[in-house]
């Protein structure tokens, strides 16, 4: 990967637990990305608090997903019998195939390699392009290179946002959207739209379907609004485990106060039927402004 270094912009370094990370610097921001999962673990504008949350107890190990940052969920969402939760992309070792830089932005292109034991999916060519600038742009593109097989896929950029205090956070943009509720054993019960901004005051696990609109996360303590602008995304997932959801050891329940997930993708009833030769292109642009 050393051939992809760009002095003053992209360098490779030892990350947590010896994994390789890519450190990115621009005139306005910094980011860190692990080829393990093509996983963004940091993005921060100069002079601002971090945009991204990563659990201090997260695993950084082969075969384990990183807890926090931006996991790439693909080609399925949720659990599947005998298969890794949320698909295999977030624990795969992606290949960095191209980098570039201009005066204000750095772009990195990752490719998902063929996965052993996943022959049904290896006809898909999947790339993840990250552009670091004053904004963070993520593009997950999948092409079905099969001659005759249509595949149903789900994709999601499972973004964990940093919050000063979850009690001082509210989310706008989903006021008119109904959702499926997976918190407190609701088992996906359909709920009507609430016609109000969302405040997180308990375990929250919602899939808003048919929701292509931009969503904003307002942090009253940090006096910041994060804008989640998305393209070719019909699902929005909002998640905070609070202290009631059973979690593995890579997340301290007390950390629920400092994060909220607002995820962009196409899951469950919005899954994609990808015919031979067709392309799915999910794009998310994250930005922030003072309030």
C-alpha positions as CSV (number, residue, x, y, z in Angstrom):
1,X,0.0,0.0,0.0
2,X,3.0,2.3,0.4
3,X,2.7,3.3,-3.3
4,X,-0.5,5.1,-2.4
5,X,1.0,7.4,0.1
6,X,0.9,11.1,-0.7
7,X,3.4,13.2,1.3
8,X,1.6,15.6,3.7
9,X,-1.8,14.1,2.7
10,X,-1.9,10.3,3.1
11,X,0.4,8.1,5.2
12,X,0.2,4.6,6.5
13,X,0.7,3.9,10.2
14,X,0.3,1.3,12.9
15,X,-3.2,1.5,14.3
16,X,-4.8,-0.1,17.3
17,X,-3.7,-3.7,18.0
18,X,-1.2,-3.5,15.2
19,X,-3.8,-3.1,12.4
20,X,-2.8,-0.8,9.6
21,X,-4.5,2.5,9.4
22,X,-4.5,5.3,6.7
23,X,-4.1,8.7,8.2
24,X,-5.5,11.5,6.0
25,X,-4.8,15.2,6.4
26,X,-6.3,18.1,4.4
27,X,-6.2,21.9,4.9
28,X,-9.5,21.7,6.7
29,X,-9.8,18.3,8.3
30,X,-8.3,14.9,9.3
31,X,-9.6,11.4,9.0
32,X,-8.5,7.8,9.8
33,X,-9.5,4.8,7.8
34,X,-8.7,1.1,8.4
35,X,-8.5,-1.2,5.4
36,X,-10.0,-3.7,7.8
37,X,-13.6,-3.2,6.9
38,X,-12.7,-0.1,4.8
39,X,-13.7,1.4,8.2
40,X,-13.6,5.1,8.8
41,X,-12.8,5.6,12.5
42,X,-12.2,9.3,12.6
43,X,-13.2,12.5,10.9
44,X,-12.7,15.9,12.4
45,X,-12.7,19.4,11.0
46,X,-9.9,21.7,12.2
47,X,-10.8,23.4,15.5
48,X,-14.0,21.3,16.0
49,X,-14.9,18.3,18.2
50,X,-14.8,14.9,16.5
51,X,-17.7,14.1,14.2
52,X,-17.3,10.3,14.7
53,X,-17.7,8.1,17.8
54,X,-15.7,5.0,18.4
55,X,-16.1,2.9,21.6
56,X,-13.1,2.8,23.8
57,X,-13.7,-0.9,24.2
58,X,-13.9,-1.7,20.5
59,X,-12.0,-4.7,19.1
60,X,-9.4,-4.0,16.5
61,X,-8.8,-7.6,15.4
62,X,-9.0,-9.8,12.3
63,X,-12.5,-11.3,12.1
64,X,-14.0,-8.7,14.5
65,X,-16.0,-5.7,13.5
66,X,-14.9,-2.3,14.8
67,X,-17.4,-0.8,17.2
68,X,-18.1,2.8,16.1
69,X,-17.0,4.9,13.2
70,X,-18.7,4.0,9.9
71,X,-19.1,0.2,9.5
72,X,-19.9,-0.8,5.9
73,X,-23.0,-3.0,6.1
74,X,-23.2,-5.3,3.0
75,X,-24.6,-7.4,1.4
76,X,-27.2,-7.9,4.1
77,X,-28.5,-6.1,7.1
78,X,-29.0,-7.7,10.5
79,X,-28.7,-11.3,11.4
80,X,-28.6,-14.3,9.1
81,X,-28.4,-17.9,10.3
82,X,-24.8,-19.2,10.1
83,X,-23.5,-16.0,8.6
84,X,-21.8,-12.9,10.1
85,X,-24.2,-10.2,11.4
86,X,-24.6,-7.3,9.0
87,X,-22.7,-9.1,6.3
88,X,-19.1,-9.8,5.6
89,X,-17.9,-6.5,4.3
90,X,-17.2,-4.9,7.7
91,X,-14.7,-7.6,8.7
92,X,-13.1,-8.1,5.3
93,X,-9.6,-6.8,4.4
94,X,-10.4,-4.3,1.6
95,X,-7.8,-3.4,-1.0
96,X,-6.7,0.2,-1.4
97,X,-6.5,0.6,-5.1
98,X,-6.2,4.3,-5.8
99,X,-5.6,7.6,-4.0
100,X,-5.5,11.2,-5.2
101,X,-5.3,14.7,-3.7
102,X,-5.9,18.2,-4.8
103,X,-5.7,21.5,-3.0
104,X,-8.7,20.9,-0.7
105,X,-9.6,17.2,-0.8
106,X,-8.1,13.7,-0.6
107,X,-9.9,10.7,-2.2
108,X,-9.3,7.0,-1.4
109,X,-10.8,4.1,-3.4
110,X,-11.1,0.7,-1.8
111,X,-12.2,-2.6,-3.4
112,X,-13.9,-5.5,-1.7
113,X,-12.0,-8.7,-2.6
114,X,-13.6,-12.1,-3.3
115,X,-14.6,-13.6,0.0
116,X,-13.9,-17.3,0.7
117,X,-17.1,-19.3,1.2
118,X,-19.3,-16.6,-0.3
119,X,-19.4,-17.7,-3.9
120,X,-23.0,-16.6,-4.4
121,X,-21.9,-13.0,-3.8
122,X,-18.5,-13.0,-5.6
123,X,-20.1,-12.0,-8.9
124,X,-20.6,-8.5,-7.3
125,X,-17.9,-5.9,-7.8
126,X,-18.0,-3.6,-4.8
127,X,-16.0,-0.4,-4.3
128,X,-16.0,2.2,-1.5
129,X,-14.7,5.7,-2.3
130,X,-14.0,8.1,0.6
131,X,-13.4,11.8,-0.1
132,X,-12.0,13.8,2.9
133,X,-12.4,17.6,2.7
134,X,-14.4,20.1,4.7
135,X,-17.1,17.5,4.3
136,X,-16.8,13.7,4.4
137,X,-18.2,12.0,1.3
138,X,-18.7,8.2,1.2
139,X,-19.8,6.3,-2.0
140,X,-20.5,2.5,-1.9
141,X,-21.0,1.2,-5.4
142,X,-21.9,-2.4,-6.4
143,X,-22.0,-3.8,-9.9
144,X,-23.6,-7.2,-10.6
145,X,-21.2,-8.8,-13.1
146,X,-23.2,-12.0,-13.2
147,X,-24.5,-13.1,-16.6
148,X,-27.8,-14.4,-15.5
149,X,-28.4,-14.0,-11.7
150,X,-30.4,-11.2,-10.0
151,X,-29.3,-10.7,-6.4
152,X,-31.1,-9.0,-3.6
153,X,-28.7,-6.9,-1.6
154,X,-28.9,-4.6,1.4
155,X,-26.4,-1.8,2.1
156,X,-25.9,0.7,4.9
157,X,-23.3,3.1,6.1
158,X,-23.8,2.6,9.8
159,X,-22.5,6.0,11.0
160,X,-21.9,6.5,14.7
161,X,-21.9,10.2,15.6
162,X,-20.1,11.8,18.6
163,X,-22.4,13.6,21.0
164,X,-21.4,15.7,24.1
165,X,-24.5,14.4,25.9
166,X,-27.3,12.4,24.3
167,X,-29.8,14.3,26.5
168,X,-28.9,17.5,24.6
169,X,-29.3,16.0,21.1
170,X,-32.3,16.0,18.8
171,X,-32.8,14.7,15.2
172,X,-34.8,16.4,12.5
173,X,-35.9,15.4,9.0
174,X,-37.8,12.2,10.0
175,X,-40.9,13.9,11.4
176,X,-43.2,12.7,8.6
177,X,-41.8,9.2,8.3
178,X,-43.3,6.1,9.8
179,X,-40.9,3.5,11.1
180,X,-40.4,-0.1,12.2
181,X,-39.6,-0.3,15.9
182,X,-37.0,-2.9,17.1
183,X,-36.5,-1.6,20.6
184,X,-37.7,-3.2,23.8
185,X,-38.8,-6.4,22.0
186,X,-41.1,-4.6,19.6
187,X,-39.9,-7.0,16.9
188,X,-40.3,-4.5,14.1
189,X,-43.8,-3.2,15.0
190,X,-44.9,-0.6,12.5
191,X,-45.3,2.9,14.1
192,X,-46.9,6.0,12.6
193,X,-44.9,9.1,12.0
194,X,-44.5,11.2,15.2
195,X,-44.7,14.7,13.6
196,X,-42.0,16.0,15.8
197,X,-38.2,16.0,16.1
198,X,-36.7,13.0,17.8
199,X,-35.0,13.1,21.1
200,X,-33.3,10.0,22.5
201,X,-34.4,9.3,26.0
202,X,-34.4,5.5,26.1
203,X,-33.3,2.5,24.0
204,X,-34.0,3.4,20.4
205,X,-33.8,1.1,17.4
206,X,-35.8,2.3,14.4
207,X,-35.8,1.7,10.7
208,X,-37.5,4.5,8.8
209,X,-38.5,3.1,5.4
210,X,-39.0,5.1,2.2
211,X,-37.0,8.0,3.8
212,X,-34.6,9.4,1.2
213,X,-34.6,12.9,2.7
214,X,-31.7,14.7,4.4
215,X,-31.5,14.2,8.2
216,X,-29.8,16.5,10.7
217,X,-28.4,15.8,14.2
218,X,-28.5,18.8,16.5
219,X,-26.1,18.9,19.5
220,X,-27.1,21.7,21.9
221,X,-24.0,21.3,24.1
222,X,-21.5,21.3,21.2
223,X,-23.6,24.0,19.5
224,X,-23.3,22.0,16.3
225,X,-25.6,20.5,13.6
226,X,-24.4,17.5,11.6
227,X,-26.1,17.2,8.2
228,X,-26.6,13.8,6.7
229,X,-27.3,14.2,3.0
230,X,-27.9,11.0,1.1
231,X,-28.4,9.8,-2.4
232,X,-29.9,6.5,-3.6
233,X,-30.8,5.7,0.1
234,X,-34.4,4.9,0.9
235,X,-33.9,3.7,4.5
236,X,-32.7,5.6,7.6
237,X,-31.8,3.7,10.8
238,X,-31.6,5.5,14.2
239,X,-30.0,3.5,17.0
240,X,-28.9,4.1,20.6
241,X,-28.7,1.0,22.9
242,X,-29.2,3.1,26.1
243,X,-28.4,0.8,29.0
244,X,-31.1,-1.7,28.4
245,X,-30.0,-3.5,25.1
246,X,-27.8,-6.5,25.6
247,X,-24.5,-5.8,24.0
248,X,-21.2,-7.6,23.6
249,X,-18.1,-6.6,25.5
250,X,-16.9,-4.1,23.0
251,X,-19.3,-1.4,24.1
252,X,-19.5,0.2,27.6
253,X,-23.1,0.9,28.3
254,X,-22.1,4.2,29.8
255,X,-21.0,5.3,26.3
256,X,-24.6,5.5,25.2
257,X,-24.5,9.1,26.4
258,X,-21.9,10.1,23.9
259,X,-23.2,8.6,20.6
260,X,-26.1,8.2,18.3
261,X,-26.2,6.2,15.0
262,X,-28.0,7.7,12.0
263,X,-27.5,5.2,9.3
264,X,-28.1,5.6,5.6
265,X,-28.9,2.8,3.1
266,X,-31.4,0.4,1.7
267,X,-32.5,-2.3,4.1
268,X,-35.5,-4.6,4.8
269,X,-38.4,-3.5,2.6
270,X,-36.1,-1.1,0.7
271,X,-33.6,-3.8,-0.2
272,X,-32.3,-3.7,-3.8
273,X,-33.0,-6.2,-6.5
274,X,-29.8,-5.9,-8.6
275,X,-30.1,-7.5,-12.0
276,X,-27.1,-8.6,-14.1
277,X,-25.1,-5.6,-15.4
278,X,-26.9,-3.1,-13.1
279,X,-25.2,-0.8,-10.6
280,X,-26.2,0.3,-7.1
281,X,-24.6,3.5,-5.9
282,X,-25.2,4.7,-2.4
283,X,-23.7,8.1,-1.5
284,X,-23.7,10.0,1.8
285,X,-22.2,13.4,2.4
286,X,-21.6,14.5,6.0
287,X,-21.1,18.1,6.9
288,X,-21.4,20.3,10.0
289,X,-22.2,23.8,11.0
290,X,-22.3,25.9,14.2
291,X,-25.7,26.6,15.7
